[in-house]
């Protein structure tokens, strides 16, 4: 039976060793229109920042390094909602997402510092 640590290490290895896969999935915004194009552009930015990312040499560090752009993408998508969305409940959710994801990015950067891994800017 695979442990969580083994599964995480395997996933990280796949993500870090297959830039062609990541590259082929980029440029989502070219196939979308309206607000969807803006949401997809945030995904493209996330993939660009993750593509070719150097490994920290540890599953813990790599997990945190990869999660930071993932969380930033959620923030960027929420900002698109705040710029273009109209539903008060959805806009409120976007505000909550921004606050939560920003806090988690701060925590992840502190964890990387503790691990001796340079955090992305």
C-alpha positions in Angstrom: 0.0 0.0 0.0 1.3 3.4 -0.9 1.8 5.9 1.9 0.7 9.5 1.6 4.3 10.6 1.5 5.1 8.2 -1.3 2.1 9.3 -3.3 3.0 13.0 -2.8 6.6 12.3 -3.9 5.4 10.5 -7.0 3.0 13.3 -7.9 5.7 15.9 -7.4 8.1 13.9 -9.5 5.6 13.7 -12.3 4.8 17.4 -12.2 8.5 18.4 -12.1 9.6 16.0 -14.8 7.0 16.5 -17.4 7.2 20.1 -18.6 5.8 19.0 -22.0 2.6 18.0 -20.3 2.3 21.3 -18.5 3.3 23.2 -21.7 0.6 21.5 -23.7 -2.1 22.4 -21.3 -1.2 26.1 -21.3 -2.9 29.0 -23.2 -6.4 28.1 -22.1 -7.5 31.7 -22.6 -7.1 31.5 -26.4 -10.1 29.1 -26.5 -12.4 31.1 -24.2 -14.4 34.3 -24.5 -15.7 36.9 -22.0 -15.0 36.4 -18.3 -14.0 32.7 -18.9 -11.0 34.0 -20.9 -9.9 36.0 -17.8 -10.3 33.0 -15.5 -8.4 30.8 -17.9 -5.6 33.3 -18.2 -5.1 33.0 -14.4 -4.7 29.2 -14.9 -2.1 29.9 -17.7 -0.2 32.1 -15.4 -0.2 29.5 -12.7 1.1 26.8 -15.1 3.8 29.1 -16.4 5.1 29.7 -12.9 5.0 26.0 -12.1 6.5 24.8 -15.4 10.2 24.3 -14.9 10.2 25.0 -11.2 13.3 23.7 -9.6 12.9 21.0 -7.0 13.8 21.8 -3.4 15.0 18.3 -2.9 12.2 17.4 -0.5 8.6 16.4 -0.9 7.6 18.9 1.8 9.4 21.8 0.1 8.2 20.9 -3.3 4.6 20.6 -2.1 4.7 24.1 -0.6 6.5 25.5 -3.7 3.8 24.1 -6.0 0.9 25.1 -3.7 1.9 28.8 -3.6 1.1 29.5 -7.3 -2.0 27.3 -7.0 -3.3 29.5 -4.2 -2.2 32.6 -6.1 -4.3 31.4 -9.0 -7.3 31.2 -6.7 -6.7 34.7 -5.5 -6.4 35.9 -9.1 -9.6 34.2 -10.1 -11.4 35.7 -7.1 -10.2 39.1 -8.2 -11.7 38.6 -11.7 -15.0 37.7 -9.9 -14.9 40.9 -7.9 -14.2 43.0 -11.1 -16.8 41.3 -13.2 -19.3 39.4 -11.1 -22.6 40.8 -9.9 -24.0 38.2 -7.5 -23.5 39.4 -3.9 -23.1 35.9 -2.5 -20.5 34.9 -5.1 -18.6 38.2 -4.6 -18.6 37.5 -0.8 -17.2 34.1 -1.5 -14.5 35.6 -3.7 -13.5 38.0 -0.8 -13.3 35.1 1.6 -11.2 33.1 -0.9 -8.7 36.0 -1.2 -8.4 36.4 2.5 -7.9 32.7 3.2 -5.5 32.0 0.3 -3.4 35.1 1.2 -3.1 33.8 4.8 -2.2 30.3 3.6 0.5 31.7 1.2 2.0 33.6 4.2 2.0 30.4 6.3 3.5 28.3 3.4 6.3 30.9 2.9 7.1 30.7 6.7 7.2 26.9 6.5 9.5 27.1 3.5 11.8 29.5 5.4 11.8 27.0 8.4 12.7 24.2 5.9 15.5 26.3 4.5 13.9 26.5 1.1 13.7 29.9 -0.8 10.1 30.9 -1.3 9.0 32.3 -4.6 8.2 36.0 -4.8 
